Amino acid sequence: MTTLQKGDKAPDFSGFDQDNKFHQLEDYAGKKLVVFFYPKADTPGCTAEACDLRDNFERFKANNYELLGVSADSAKAQAKFKTKFHLPFPLLADEDKSVIEAFGVWGPKKFMGREYDGINRTTFVINEEGIIEEVITDVKTKVHAAQILK
C-alpha cells in the first residue's frame, strides 16, 4: 500500500500513454489532476471504474480536473481499452512500473484465496501546485467519480 498521504508532494512522474505521447507531472501545473491506478485494462472492475469516470468527464473538466489512468499494460492494450470504451483521457502504459512504484501502489494482493503482487487500485487527487489533496484506497468502481467529486 502507498505511504503517500494528503499534503505530500506528488511524485515527479513521467511516462508514455497509449499513443506514445509523453506525460509528466509538470504538464499538469495549474490544473487539478486525478491519477487513477487500476490493475488491468479491459477487466470488469477496471472497465466499470474507467466508464464511470468517462461518463462524468464533463463534470471533471468543468471543475478544472485532468484525468490520467495508469496500469502496467502495454501501449497496445491501453489503446484497445481506450478505443473500445471511448475513454476521453490518456492511459499510461507503465510496463516498467516506474510510475506505479513512485506512487507506491505495487504490492501484495489477495484474489480468490491466492496471494500475489500487483497494482492496488488507488486514486490520487493532486492540486494545482502538485500537492496530494486526497488518496482514495477504497475505490468504489461503479461510483468512483462521485467519490472524487463529492
TIKOLTI-957683 format. One record per atom (N, C-alpha, C): residue number from 0; residue in one letter; chain; atom name; x, y, z. Coordinates in steps of 0.05 Angstrom, whole numbers. Layout:
% residues N
+-----+-----+-------+------+--------+--------+--------+
|   n | res | chain | atom |   east |  north |     up |
+-----+-----+-------+------+--------+--------+--------+
| NUM |   a |     A |   CA |      X |      Y |      Z |
...
+-----+-----+-------+------+--------+--------+--------+
END
This chain:
% residues 150
+-----+-----+-------+------+--------+--------+--------+
|   n | res | chain | atom |   east |  north |     up |
+-----+-----+-------+------+--------+--------+--------+
|   0 |   m |     A |    N |     17 |    -24 |      0 |
|   0 |   m |     A |   CA |      0 |      0 |      0 |
|   0 |   m |     A |    C |     18 |     25 |      0 |
|   1 |   t |     A |    N |      7 |     46 |    -11 |
|   1 |   t |     A |   CA |     22 |     71 |    -13 |
|   1 |   t |     A |    C |     27 |     84 |     14 |
|   2 |   t |     A |    N |     49 |     98 |     16 |
|   2 |   t |     A |   CA |     55 |    113 |     40 |
|   2 |   t |     A |    C |     50 |    142 |     36 |
|   3 |   l |     A |    N |     43 |    150 |     11 |
|   3 |   l |     A |   CA |     36 |    177 |      5 |
|   3 |   l |     A |    C |     11 |    185 |     19 |
|   4 |   q |     A |    N |     10 |    210 |     29 |
|   4 |   q |     A |   CA |    -14 |    220 |     43 |
|   4 |   q |     A |    C |    -21 |    248 |     34 |
|   5 |   k |     A |    N |    -45 |    256 |     42 |
|   5 |   k |     A |   CA |    -54 |    283 |     37 |
|   5 |   k |     A |    C |    -33 |    302 |     48 |
|   6 |   g |     A |    N |    -26 |    322 |     32 |
|   6 |   g |     A |   CA |     -6 |    342 |     39 |
|   6 |   g |     A |    C |     21 |    337 |     29 |
|   7 |   d |     A |    N |     27 |    312 |     20 |
|   7 |   d |     A |   CA |     53 |    305 |      8 |
|   7 |   d |     A |    C |     55 |    316 |    -20 |
|   8 |   k |     A |    N |     80 |    322 |    -28 |
|   8 |   k |     A |   CA |     84 |    330 |    -56 |
|   8 |   k |     A |    C |     81 |    305 |    -73 |
|   9 |   a |     A |    N |     67 |    307 |    -95 |
|   9 |   a |     A |   CA |     64 |    285 |   -113 |
|   9 |   a |     A |    C |     90 |    277 |   -126 |
|  10 |   p |     A |    N |     95 |    251 |   -130 |
|  10 |   p |     A |   CA |    119 |    242 |   -143 |
|  10 |   p |     A |    C |    122 |    255 |   -171 |
|  11 |   d |     A |    N |    146 |    262 |   -178 |
|  11 |   d |     A |   CA |    152 |    275 |   -204 |
|  11 |   d |     A |    C |    153 |    253 |   -225 |
|  12 |   f |     A |    N |    130 |    243 |   -233 |
|  12 |   f |     A |   CA |    129 |    220 |   -251 |
|  12 |   f |     A |    C |    131 |    229 |   -281 |
|  13 |   s |     A |    N |    138 |    209 |   -297 |
|  13 |   s |     A |   CA |    136 |    213 |   -326 |
|  13 |   s |     A |    C |    132 |    185 |   -339 |
|  14 |   g |     A |    N |    118 |    186 |   -362 |
|  14 |   g |     A |   CA |    113 |    161 |   -377 |
|  14 |   g |     A |    C |     99 |    167 |   -402 |
|  15 |   f |     A |    N |     95 |    145 |   -418 |
|  15 |   f |     A |   CA |     82 |    147 |   -444 |
|  15 |   f |     A |    C |     54 |    135 |   -443 |
|  16 |   d |     A |    N |     36 |    147 |   -458 |
|  16 |   d |     A |   CA |      8 |    137 |   -459 |
|  16 |   d |     A |    C |      4 |    118 |   -482 |
|  17 |   q |     A |    N |    -21 |    111 |   -487 |
|  17 |   q |     A |   CA |    -28 |     91 |   -508 |
|  17 |   q |     A |    C |    -20 |    100 |   -536 |
|  18 |   d |     A |    N |    -16 |    126 |   -540 |
|  18 |   d |     A |   CA |     -8 |    137 |   -566 |
|  18 |   d |     A |    C |     22 |    145 |   -567 |
|  19 |   n |     A |    N |     37 |    136 |   -547 |
|  19 |   n |     A |   CA |     65 |    142 |   -544 |
|  19 |   n |     A |    C |     70 |    172 |   -539 |
|  20 |   k |     A |    N |     49 |    185 |   -528 |
|  20 |   k |     A |   CA |     52 |    214 |   -520 |
|  20 |   k |     A |    C |     63 |    215 |   -492 |
|  21 |   f |     A |    N |     83 |    232 |   -488 |
|  21 |   f |     A |   CA |     97 |    235 |   -462 |
|  21 |   f |     A |    C |     80 |    252 |   -443 |
|  22 |   h |     A |    N |     78 |    243 |   -418 |
|  22 |   h |     A |   CA |     64 |    257 |   -397 |
|  22 |   h |     A |    C |     83 |    259 |   -373 |
|  23 |   q |     A |    N |     83 |    282 |   -359 |
|  23 |   q |     A |   CA |     98 |    285 |   -334 |
|  23 |   q |     A |    C |     82 |    304 |   -316 |
|  24 |   l |     A |    N |     88 |    303 |   -290 |
|  24 |   l |     A |   CA |     73 |    318 |   -271 |
|  24 |   l |     A |    C |     72 |    348 |   -278 |
|  25 |   e |     A |    N |     95 |    359 |   -287 |
|  25 |   e |     A |   CA |     95 |    388 |   -293 |
|  25 |   e |     A |    C |     77 |    396 |   -315 |
|  26 |   d |     A |    N |     69 |    377 |   -333 |
|  26 |   d |     A |   CA |     50 |    383 |   -354 |
|  26 |   d |     A |    C |     23 |    392 |   -343 |
|  27 |   y |     A |    N |     17 |    385 |   -318 |
|  27 |   y |     A |   CA |     -9 |    390 |   -306 |
|  27 |   y |     A |    C |     -8 |    413 |   -285 |
|  28 |   a |     A |    N |     14 |    428 |   -284 |
|  28 |   a |     A |   CA |     15 |    451 |   -266 |
|  28 |   a |     A |    C |     -8 |    470 |   -272 |
|  29 |   g |     A |    N |    -21 |    480 |   -251 |
|  29 |   g |     A |   CA |    -43 |    498 |   -254 |
|  29 |   g |     A |    C |    -70 |    484 |   -258 |
|  30 |   k |     A |    N |    -70 |    457 |   -258 |
|  30 |   k |     A |   CA |    -95 |    442 |   -261 |
|  30 |   k |     A |    C |    -95 |    422 |   -238 |
|  31 |   k |     A |    N |   -119 |    413 |   -232 |
|  31 |   k |     A |   CA |   -122 |    391 |   -213 |
|  31 |   k |     A |    C |   -119 |    365 |   -230 |
|  32 |   l |     A |    N |   -105 |    346 |   -219 |
|  32 |   l |     A |   CA |   -100 |    321 |   -233 |
|  32 |   l |     A |    C |   -110 |    297 |   -217 |
|  33 |   v |     A |    N |   -125 |    280 |   -230 |
|  33 |   v |     A |   CA |   -134 |    255 |   -218 |
|  33 |   v |     A |    C |   -117 |    233 |   -231 |
|  34 |   v |     A |    N |   -100 |    220 |   -216 |
|  34 |   v |     A |   CA |    -85 |    197 |   -226 |
|  34 |   v |     A |    C |    -97 |    172 |   -214 |
|  35 |   f |     A |    N |   -109 |    156 |   -231 |
|  35 |   f |     A |   CA |   -121 |    131 |   -220 |
|  35 |   f |     A |    C |   -106 |    107 |   -231 |
|  36 |   f |     A |    N |    -98 |     90 |   -212 |
|  36 |   f |     A |   CA |    -83 |     65 |   -218 |
|  36 |   f |     A |    C |   -103 |     42 |   -217 |
|  37 |   y |     A |    N |   -102 |     26 |   -238 |
|  37 |   y |     A |   CA |   -120 |      3 |   -240 |
|  37 |   y |     A |    C |   -104 |    -22 |   -248 |
|  38 |   p |     A |    N |   -113 |    -45 |   -239 |
|  38 |   p |     A |   CA |    -97 |    -70 |   -243 |
|  38 |   p |     A |    C |    -93 |    -79 |   -272 |
|  39 |   k |     A |    N |   -115 |    -79 |   -288 |
|  39 |   k |     A |   CA |   -112 |    -90 |   -315 |
|  39 |   k |     A |    C |   -134 |    -79 |   -333 |
|  40 |   a |     A |    N |   -125 |    -69 |   -356 |
|  40 |   a |     A |   CA |   -144 |    -58 |   -376 |
|  40 |   a |     A |    C |   -164 |    -80 |   -385 |
|  41 |   d |     A |    N |   -189 |    -71 |   -389 |
|  41 |   d |     A |   CA |   -210 |    -87 |   -401 |
|  41 |   d |     A |    C |   -217 |   -111 |   -383 |
|  42 |   t |     A |    N |   -215 |   -108 |   -357 |
|  42 |   t |     A |   CA |   -226 |   -128 |   -338 |
|  42 |   t |     A |    C |   -250 |   -115 |   -325 |
|  43 |   p |     A |    N |   -268 |   -131 |   -313 |
|  43 |   p |     A |   CA |   -294 |   -120 |   -304 |
|  43 |   p |     A |    C |   -292 |    -96 |   -285 |
|  44 |   g |     A |    N |   -276 |    -97 |   -264 |
|  44 |   g |     A |   CA |   -274 |    -75 |   -245 |
|  44 |   g |     A |    C |   -261 |    -50 |   -257 |
|  45 |   c |     A |    N |   -241 |    -55 |   -272 |
|  45 |   c |     A |   CA |   -226 |    -32 |   -285 |
|  45 |   c |     A |    C |   -244 |    -19 |   -306 |
|  46 |   t |     A |    N |   -259 |    -35 |   -320 |
|  46 |   t |     A |   CA |   -277 |    -24 |   -340 |
|  46 |   t |     A |    C |   -299 |     -7 |   -327 |
|  47 |   a |     A |    N |   -311 |    -18 |   -305 |
|  47 |   a |     A |   CA |   -332 |     -3 |   -291 |
|  47 |   a |     A |    C |   -321 |     24 |   -281 |
|  48 |   e |     A |    N |   -296 |     23 |   -270 |
|  48 |   e |     A |   CA |   -284 |     48 |   -260 |
|  48 |   e |     A |    C |   -279 |     68 |   -282 |
|  49 |   a |     A |    N |   -266 |     59 |   -304 |
|  49 |   a |     A |   CA |   -259 |     77 |   -326 |
|  49 |   a |     A |    C |   -285 |     88 |   -339 |
|  50 |   c |     A |    N |   -305 |     72 |   -342 |
|  50 |   c |     A |   CA |   -330 |     81 |   -354 |
|  50 |   c |     A |    C |   -345 |    101 |   -337 |
|  51 |   d |     A |    N |   -344 |     97 |   -310 |
|  51 |   d |     A |   CA |   -356 |    116 |   -292 |
|  51 |   d |     A |    C |   -342 |    143 |   -294 |
|  52 |   l |     A |    N |   -316 |    143 |   -296 |
|  52 |   l |     A |   CA |   -300 |    168 |   -299 |
|  52 |   l |     A |    C |   -307 |    180 |   -326 |
|  53 |   r |     A |    N |   -309 |    164 |   -347 |
|  53 |   r |     A |   CA |   -316 |    174 |   -374 |
|  53 |   r |     A |    C |   -343 |    187 |   -373 |
|  54 |   d |     A |    N |   -362 |    174 |   -361 |
|  54 |   d |     A |   CA |   -390 |    185 |   -360 |
|  54 |   d |     A |    C |   -392 |    211 |   -345 |
|  55 |   n |     A |    N |   -373 |    217 |   -328 |
|  55 |   n |     A |   CA |   -373 |    241 |   -312 |
|  55 |   n |     A |    C |   -350 |    261 |   -321 |
|  56 |   f |     A |    N |   -339 |    255 |   -344 |
|  56 |   f |     A |   CA |   -315 |    270 |   -354 |
|  56 |   f |     A |    C |   -321 |    300 |   -356 |
|  57 |   e |     A |    N |   -345 |    307 |   -365 |
|  57 |   e |     A |   CA |   -352 |    336 |   -368 |
|  57 |   e |     A |    C |   -352 |    350 |   -341 |
|  58 |   r |     A |    N |   -361 |    336 |   -320 |
|  58 |   r |     A |   CA |   -361 |    347 |   -293 |
|  58 |   r |     A |    C |   -332 |    352 |   -284 |
|  59 |   f |     A |    N |   -314 |    333 |   -290 |
|  59 |   f |     A |   CA |   -286 |    337 |   -283 |
|  59 |   f |     A |    C |   -275 |    361 |   -298 |
|  60 |   k |     A |    N |   -280 |    363 |   -324 |
|  60 |   k |     A |   CA |   -269 |    385 |   -340 |
|  60 |   k |     A |    C |   -280 |    412 |   -329 |
|  61 |   a |     A |    N |   -306 |    413 |   -322 |
|  61 |   a |     A |   CA |   -318 |    437 |   -312 |
|  61 |   a |     A |    C |   -305 |    446 |   -286 |
|  62 |   n |     A |    N |   -293 |    428 |   -271 |
|  62 |   n |     A |   CA |   -280 |    434 |   -246 |
|  62 |   n |     A |    C |   -250 |    435 |   -248 |
|  63 |   n |     A |    N |   -240 |    439 |   -273 |
|  63 |   n |     A |   CA |   -211 |    442 |   -278 |
|  63 |   n |     A |    C |   -194 |    417 |   -271 |
|  64 |   y |     A |    N |   -206 |    394 |   -274 |
|  64 |   y |     A |   CA |   -192 |    369 |   -269 |
|  64 |   y |     A |    C |   -183 |    356 |   -296 |
|  65 |   e |     A |    N |   -159 |    345 |   -295 |
|  65 |   e |     A |   CA |   -149 |    328 |   -317 |
|  65 |   e |     A |    C |   -149 |    300 |   -305 |
|  66 |   l |     A |    N |   -153 |    280 |   -321 |
|  66 |   l |     A |   CA |   -152 |    252 |   -312 |
|  66 |   l |     A |    C |   -130 |    237 |   -327 |
|  67 |   l |     A |    N |   -117 |    219 |   -312 |
|  67 |   l |     A |   CA |    -96 |    202 |   -323 |
|  67 |   l |     A |    C |    -98 |    174 |   -311 |
|  68 |   g |     A |    N |   -103 |    154 |   -327 |
|  68 |   g |     A |   CA |   -104 |    127 |   -318 |
|  68 |   g |     A |    C |    -77 |    114 |   -321 |
|  69 |   v |     A |    N |    -70 |     96 |   -302 |
|  69 |   v |     A |   CA |    -44 |     83 |   -303 |
|  69 |   v |     A |    C |    -47 |     53 |   -296 |
|  70 |   s |     A |    N |    -35 |     36 |   -313 |
|  70 |   s |     A |   CA |    -32 |      8 |   -307 |
|  70 |   s |     A |    C |     -7 |     -2 |   -320 |
|  71 |   a |     A |    N |      0 |    -27 |   -314 |
|  71 |   a |     A |   CA |     25 |    -38 |   -325 |
|  71 |   a |     A |    C |     20 |    -51 |   -352 |
|  72 |   d |     A |    N |     -3 |    -46 |   -364 |
|  72 |   d |     A |   CA |     -9 |    -57 |   -390 |
|  72 |   d |     A |    C |      8 |    -44 |   -412 |
|  73 |   s |     A |    N |     10 |    -58 |   -434 |
|  73 |   s |     A |   CA |     25 |    -48 |   -457 |
|  73 |   s |     A |    C |     10 |    -24 |   -470 |
|  74 |   a |     A |    N |     24 |     -8 |   -486 |
|  74 |   a |     A |   CA |     11 |     14 |   -500 |
|  74 |   a |     A |    C |    -11 |      3 |   -518 |
|  75 |   k |     A |    N |     -7 |    -20 |   -530 |
|  75 |   k |     A |   CA |    -27 |    -32 |   -548 |
|  75 |   k |     A |    C |    -52 |    -40 |   -533 |
|  76 |   a |     A |    N |    -49 |    -52 |   -509 |
|  76 |   a |     A |   CA |    -72 |    -60 |   -493 |
|  76 |   a |     A |    C |    -87 |    -35 |   -483 |
|  77 |   q |     A |    N |    -72 |    -14 |   -476 |
|  77 |   q |     A |   CA |    -84 |     11 |   -467 |
|  77 |   q |     A |    C |   -100 |     24 |   -489 |
|  78 |   a |     A |    N |    -88 |     24 |   -513 |
|  78 |   a |     A |   CA |   -101 |     36 |   -537 |
|  78 |   a |     A |    C |   -127 |     22 |   -543 |
|  79 |   k |     A |    N |   -127 |     -5 |   -541 |
|  79 |   k |     A |   CA |   -150 |    -21 |   -546 |
|  79 |   k |     A |    C |   -172 |    -15 |   -526 |
|  80 |   f |     A |    N |   -164 |    -13 |   -500 |
|  80 |   f |     A |   CA |   -183 |     -7 |   -478 |
|  80 |   f |     A |    C |   -195 |     20 |   -482 |
|  81 |   k |     A |    N |   -179 |     40 |   -489 |
|  81 |   k |     A |   CA |   -188 |     68 |   -493 |
|  81 |   k |     A |    C |   -208 |     70 |   -516 |
|  82 |   t |     A |    N |   -201 |     56 |   -538 |
|  82 |   t |     A |   CA |   -218 |     57 |   -562 |
|  82 |   t |     A |    C |   -245 |     42 |   -557 |
|  83 |   k |     A |    N |   -243 |     18 |   -546 |
|  83 |   k |     A |   CA |   -266 |      1 |   -541 |
|  83 |   k |     A |    C |   -287 |     15 |   -524 |
|  84 |   f |     A |    N |   -278 |     30 |   -504 |
|  84 |   f |     A |   CA |   -297 |     42 |   -485 |
|  84 |   f |     A |    C |   -299 |     73 |   -489 |
|  85 |   h |     A |    N |   -287 |     83 |   -510 |
|  85 |   h |     A |   CA |   -288 |    112 |   -517 |
|  85 |   h |     A |    C |   -280 |    129 |   -493 |
|  86 |   l |     A |    N |   -257 |    122 |   -481 |
|  86 |   l |     A |   CA |   -247 |    137 |   -458 |
|  86 |   l |     A |    C |   -234 |    163 |   -467 |
|  87 |   p |     A |    N |   -242 |    186 |   -456 |
|  87 |   p |     A |   CA |   -233 |    212 |   -465 |
|  87 |   p |     A |    C |   -207 |    222 |   -451 |
|  88 |   f |     A |    N |   -194 |    205 |   -436 |
|  88 |   f |     A |   CA |   -170 |    213 |   -422 |
|  88 |   f |     A |    C |   -147 |    193 |   -428 |
|  89 |   p |     A |    N |   -122 |    202 |   -426 |
|  89 |   p |     A |   CA |    -99 |    184 |   -432 |
|  89 |   p |     A |    C |    -95 |    162 |   -411 |
|  90 |   l |     A |    N |    -84 |    140 |   -421 |
|  90 |   l |     A |   CA |    -77 |    117 |   -404 |
|  90 |   l |     A |    C |    -48 |    112 |   -406 |
|  91 |   l |     A |    N |    -33 |    115 |   -384 |
|  91 |   l |     A |   CA |     -4 |    110 |   -385 |
|  91 |   l |     A |    C |      1 |     80 |   -386 |
|  92 |   a |     A |    N |     19 |     72 |   -404 |
|  92 |   a |     A |   CA |     27 |     44 |   -406 |
|  92 |   a |     A |    C |     53 |     41 |   -390 |
|  93 |   d |     A |    N |     50 |     36 |   -365 |
|  93 |   d |     A |   CA |     73 |     36 |   -346 |
|  93 |   d |     A |    C |     85 |      8 |   -343 |
|  94 |   e |     A |    N |     95 |     -3 |   -365 |
|  94 |   e |     A |   CA |    104 |    -30 |   -365 |
|  94 |   e |     A |    C |    128 |    -34 |   -347 |
|  95 |   d |     A |    N |    145 |    -14 |   -343 |
|  95 |   d |     A |   CA |    168 |    -17 |   -326 |
|  95 |   d |     A |    C |    161 |    -10 |   -296 |
|  96 |   k |     A |    N |    136 |     -3 |   -292 |
|  96 |   k |     A |   CA |    125 |      2 |   -265 |
|  96 |   k |     A |    C |    138 |     26 |   -251 |
|  97 |   s |     A |    N |    151 |     44 |   -266 |
|  97 |   s |     A |   CA |    165 |     66 |   -253 |
|  97 |   s |     A |    C |    145 |     86 |   -240 |
|  98 |   v |     A |    N |    122 |     91 |   -253 |
|  98 |   v |     A |   CA |    102 |    109 |   -241 |
|  98 |   v |     A |    C |     87 |     94 |   -219 |
|  99 |   i |     A |    N |     81 |     69 |   -224 |
|  99 |   i |     A |   CA |     67 |     52 |   -204 |
|  99 |   i |     A |    C |     84 |     51 |   -178 |
| 100 |   e |     A |    N |    110 |     47 |   -181 |
| 100 |   e |     A |   CA |    127 |     45 |   -157 |
| 100 |   e |     A |    C |    131 |     73 |   -144 |
| 101 |   a |     A |    N |    133 |     94 |   -160 |
| 101 |   a |     A |   CA |    136 |    121 |   -149 |
| 101 |   a |     A |    C |    113 |    128 |   -131 |
| 102 |   f |     A |    N |     89 |    119 |   -138 |
| 102 |   f |     A |   CA |     65 |    124 |   -122 |
| 102 |   f |     A |    C |     61 |    103 |   -100 |
| 103 |   g |     A |    N |     76 |     81 |   -101 |
| 103 |   g |     A |   CA |     75 |     61 |    -81 |
| 103 |   g |     A |    C |     50 |     43 |    -81 |
| 104 |   v |     A |    N |     39 |     38 |   -106 |
| 104 |   v |     A |   CA |     15 |     23 |   -107 |
| 104 |   v |     A |    C |     19 |     -6 |   -116 |
| 105 |   w |     A |    N |     44 |    -15 |   -119 |
| 105 |   w |     A |   CA |     50 |    -43 |   -125 |
| 105 |   w |     A |    C |     55 |    -58 |   -100 |
| 106 |   g |     A |    N |     43 |    -81 |    -97 |
| 106 |   g |     A |   CA |     47 |    -96 |    -72 |
| 106 |   g |     A |    C |     30 |   -121 |    -71 |
| 107 |   p |     A |    N |     31 |   -134 |    -48 |
| 107 |   p |     A |   CA |     16 |   -159 |    -45 |
| 107 |   p |     A |    C |    -15 |   -154 |    -46 |
| 108 |   k |     A |    N |    -28 |   -173 |    -59 |
| 108 |   k |     A |   CA |    -57 |   -172 |    -62 |
| 108 |   k |     A |    C |    -68 |   -200 |    -57 |
| 109 |   k |     A |    N |    -94 |   -202 |    -51 |
| 109 |   k |     A |   CA |   -107 |   -228 |    -49 |
| 109 |   k |     A |    C |   -130 |   -228 |    -68 |
| 110 |   f |     A |    N |   -133 |   -250 |    -82 |
| 110 |   f |     A |   CA |   -156 |   -253 |   -100 |
| 110 |   f |     A |    C |   -163 |   -283 |   -101 |
| 111 |   m |     A |    N |   -188 |   -289 |    -94 |
| 111 |   m |     A |   CA |   -198 |   -316 |    -93 |
| 111 |   m |     A |    C |   -179 |   -335 |    -77 |
| 112 |   g |     A |    N |   -170 |   -325 |    -54 |
| 112 |   g |     A |   CA |   -154 |   -341 |    -36 |
| 112 |   g |     A |    C |   -125 |   -343 |    -44 |
| 113 |   r |     A |    N |   -117 |   -331 |    -66 |
| 113 |   r |     A |   CA |    -89 |   -333 |    -75 |
| 113 |   r |     A |    C |    -76 |   -306 |    -70 |
| 114 |   e |     A |    N |    -50 |   -307 |    -62 |
| 114 |   e |     A |   CA |    -36 |   -282 |    -57 |
| 114 |   e |     A |    C |    -15 |   -278 |    -79 |
| 115 |   y |     A |    N |    -13 |   -253 |    -88 |
| 115 |   y |     A |   CA |      6 |   -247 |   -110 |
| 115 |   y |     A |    C |     12 |   -217 |   -109 |
| 116 |   d |     A |    N |     32 |   -208 |   -124 |
| 116 |   d |     A |   CA |     38 |   -179 |   -125 |
| 116 |   d |     A |    C |     24 |   -167 |   -149 |
| 117 |   g |     A |    N |     14 |   -143 |   -146 |
| 117 |   g |     A |   CA |      0 |   -129 |   -167 |
| 117 |   g |     A |    C |     -6 |   -101 |   -159 |
| 118 |   i |     A |    N |    -21 |    -87 |   -176 |
| 118 |   i |     A |   CA |    -28 |    -59 |   -171 |
| 118 |   i |     A |    C |    -52 |    -59 |   -151 |
| 119 |   n |     A |    N |    -48 |    -44 |   -130 |
| 119 |   n |     A |   CA |    -70 |    -39 |   -111 |
| 119 |   n |     A |    C |    -86 |    -15 |   -122 |
| 120 |   r |     A |    N |   -111 |    -20 |   -129 |
| 120 |   r |     A |   CA |   -128 |      2 |   -141 |
| 120 |   r |     A |    C |   -128 |     26 |   -122 |
| 121 |   t |     A |    N |   -117 |     48 |   -131 |
| 121 |   t |     A |   CA |   -114 |     72 |   -115 |
| 121 |   t |     A |    C |   -117 |     96 |   -133 |
| 122 |   t |     A |    N |   -129 |    117 |   -122 |
| 122 |   t |     A |   CA |   -131 |    143 |   -137 |
| 122 |   t |     A |    C |   -119 |    165 |   -121 |
| 123 |   f |     A |    N |   -105 |    182 |   -135 |
| 123 |   f |     A |   CA |    -92 |    206 |   -122 |
| 123 |   f |     A |    C |   -104 |    231 |   -135 |
| 124 |   v |     A |    N |   -113 |    250 |   -118 |
| 124 |   v |     A |   CA |   -123 |    275 |   -128 |
| 124 |   v |     A |    C |   -101 |    296 |   -121 |
| 125 |   i |     A |    N |    -89 |    308 |   -142 |
| 125 |   i |     A |   CA |    -66 |    326 |   -139 |
| 125 |   i |     A |    C |    -75 |    354 |   -146 |
| 126 |   n |     A |    N |    -68 |    374 |   -129 |
| 126 |   n |     A |   CA |    -78 |    401 |   -134 |
| 126 |   n |     A |    C |    -60 |    415 |   -154 |
| 127 |   e |     A |    N |    -67 |    441 |   -160 |
| 127 |   e |     A |   CA |    -53 |    457 |   -180 |
| 127 |   e |     A |    C |    -23 |    461 |   -174 |
| 128 |   e |     A |    N |    -15 |    458 |   -149 |
| 128 |   e |     A |   CA |     13 |    462 |   -142 |
| 128 |   e |     A |    C |     28 |    435 |   -139 |
| 129 |   g |     A |    N |     15 |    413 |   -147 |
| 129 |   g |     A |   CA |     29 |    387 |   -146 |
| 129 |   g |     A |    C |     29 |    374 |   -118 |
| 130 |   i |     A |    N |     10 |    383 |   -101 |
| 130 |   i |     A |   CA |      8 |    371 |    -74 |
| 130 |   i |     A |    C |    -16 |    352 |    -74 |
| 131 |   i |     A |    N |    -13 |    329 |    -61 |
| 131 |   i |     A |   CA |    -34 |    310 |    -60 |
| 131 |   i |     A |    C |    -56 |    320 |    -41 |
| 132 |   e |     A |    N |    -80 |    322 |    -52 |
| 132 |   e |     A |   CA |   -103 |    331 |    -36 |
| 132 |   e |     A |    C |   -119 |    308 |    -24 |
| 133 |   e |     A |    N |   -117 |    285 |    -38 |
| 133 |   e |     A |   CA |   -133 |    262 |    -28 |
| 133 |   e |     A |    C |   -120 |    236 |    -39 |
| 134 |   v |     A |    N |   -121 |    215 |    -23 |
| 134 |   v |     A |   CA |   -113 |    188 |    -31 |
| 134 |   v |     A |    C |   -137 |    170 |    -26 |
| 135 |   i |     A |    N |   -147 |    158 |    -47 |
| 135 |   i |     A |   CA |   -170 |    141 |    -45 |
| 135 |   i |     A |    C |   -161 |    112 |    -49 |
| 136 |   t |     A |    N |   -161 |     96 |    -27 |
| 136 |   t |     A |   CA |   -153 |     68 |    -29 |
| 136 |   t |     A |    C |   -177 |     50 |    -30 |
| 137 |   d |     A |    N |   -200 |     59 |    -20 |
| 137 |   d |     A |   CA |   -224 |     43 |    -21 |
| 137 |   d |     A |    C |   -241 |     52 |    -45 |
| 138 |   v |     A |    N |   -231 |     46 |    -69 |
| 138 |   v |     A |   CA |   -244 |     55 |    -93 |
| 138 |   v |     A |    C |   -270 |     39 |    -98 |
| 139 |   k |     A |    N |   -292 |     53 |   -102 |
| 139 |   k |     A |   CA |   -317 |     41 |   -110 |
| 139 |   k |     A |    C |   -319 |     44 |   -140 |
| 140 |   t |     A |    N |   -314 |     23 |   -155 |
| 140 |   t |     A |   CA |   -310 |     25 |   -184 |
| 140 |   t |     A |    C |   -335 |     36 |   -199 |
| 141 |   k |     A |    N |   -359 |     29 |   -190 |
| 141 |   k |     A |   CA |   -383 |     38 |   -204 |
| 141 |   k |     A |    C |   -390 |     67 |   -198 |
| 142 |   v |     A |    N |   -380 |     79 |   -177 |
| 142 |   v |     A |   CA |   -387 |    106 |   -169 |
| 142 |   v |     A |    C |   -362 |    122 |   -161 |
| 143 |   h |     A |    N |   -340 |    116 |   -175 |
| 143 |   h |     A |   CA |   -315 |    129 |   -168 |
| 143 |   h |     A |    C |   -315 |    159 |   -172 |
| 144 |   a |     A |    N |   -328 |    168 |   -193 |
| 144 |   a |     A |   CA |   -329 |    197 |   -198 |
| 144 |   a |     A |    C |   -341 |    212 |   -175 |
| 145 |   a |     A |    N |   -362 |    200 |   -163 |
| 145 |   a |     A |   CA |   -375 |    213 |   -140 |
| 145 |   a |     A |    C |   -357 |    213 |   -116 |
| 146 |   q |     A |    N |   -340 |    193 |   -113 |
| 146 |   q |     A |   CA |   -320 |    192 |    -91 |
| 146 |   q |     A |    C |   -301 |    216 |    -94 |
| 147 |   i |     A |    N |   -293 |    222 |   -119 |
| 147 |   i |     A |   CA |   -273 |    243 |   -124 |
| 147 |   i |     A |    C |   -286 |    271 |   -123 |
| 148 |   l |     A |    N |   -309 |    274 |   -135 |
| 148 |   l |     A |   CA |   -322 |    300 |   -138 |
| 148 |   l |     A |    C |   -341 |    307 |   -116 |
| 149 |   k |     A |    N |   -341 |    292 |    -94 |
| 149 |   k |     A |   CA |   -361 |    295 |    -73 |
| 149 |   k |     A |    C |   -365 |    324 |    -64 |
+-----+-----+-------+------+--------+--------+--------+
END
